[in-house]
Amino acid sequence: MMEPNHVIYLNGQIVDAESARLSVSDSGFLHGVGLFETMRAHGGKGVLTGAHIARLNASAEAIGLELHLDEAVIREAIAELLQARGLSDARVRLTISTGPVDPNAEPTPTVLITAAPWVPRPEELYQSGMHVVISELFQNPRSVTCGHKTISYLDRMMSLQKARTARAGESIWFTEVDKQLAEGSISNIFLVSQDGTIRTPPLMWDKFPQFRLVLPGIARRLVIDTAREMGLPLEEKPLHIRDLLEAREVFLTNVIMGVMPVCRVEQHVIGSGAPGELSGLLRRRIQQILEQSDAQ
């Protein structure tokens, strides 16, 4: 009998994690060829599953991977896994690779879904604001992986680990060529200028618009849409270090932490050194959206 805490979804079945098997020639294991999505679940169902699957499928097409996920199948798989795990609210990770490397056979994607109990970020962090550092690595819009959640994630993890060693919660990336502000290792970034305008880097690199600059984050899109619905001024435009340091407010977004205010960049204090009004307003609204499970 499988222990509920040890089950996963792998290639269409709920299986025990300890007995799960991947091919030794799986492209994800051998070459890091694959994509992933980190999602939330609430009430035993996924949250914004359609948006996550659409992004994954768009990335697969953009970078030439022979992958395509059916949204209905993934919704059902998430619900089945959560039931098997006995979880209502959870953090869910979907990982997909192109499967075993065999030039003489049709591609057979590997689809893995794991779930863990939902553990929110400490409320004190939202009340005091996060400390971030500048990454020593650079965003490379010319890279095929830029702007996509590929499983080739070593540089992001290394940068994030250096940030945590410095007792910071995130590392912020700039481009090397023109020193444009891009994103965090695991987040998108927004700032509020002194005139109250919310600004965030554009999806595409203005220097060469055929290249992506940042990940099209699910929470990023929620913030943009919500701000515009609320009549708040918002711009997607190229930004630089001066814009960041002179901002009245700075905040990060992803679906796990929602809207996270930033109080300090390296040793520079942002604004008053406390979370600002707009980040708090958007945080409350986005949190409501992220706690609504998908309609089935």
Secondary structure, DSSP 4 states (H G I P E B T S, - for coil): ---GGGEEEETTEEEEGGG----TTBHHHHH--EEEEEEEEETTEESSHHHHHHHHHHHHHHTT------HHHHHHHHHHHHHHHT-SSEEEEEEEE--B--TTS----EEEEEEEE--PPPHHHHHH-EEEEEEEEEE-TTSTTTTS-BS--HHHHHHHHHHHHTT-SEEEEEESSS--EEEESSSEEEEE-TTS-EEE--SB-SSSTTSB-S---HHHHHHHHHHHHTT--EEE----HHHHHT-SEEEEEETTTEEEEEEEETTEEPTTSS--HHHHHHHHHHHHHHTSPPP-
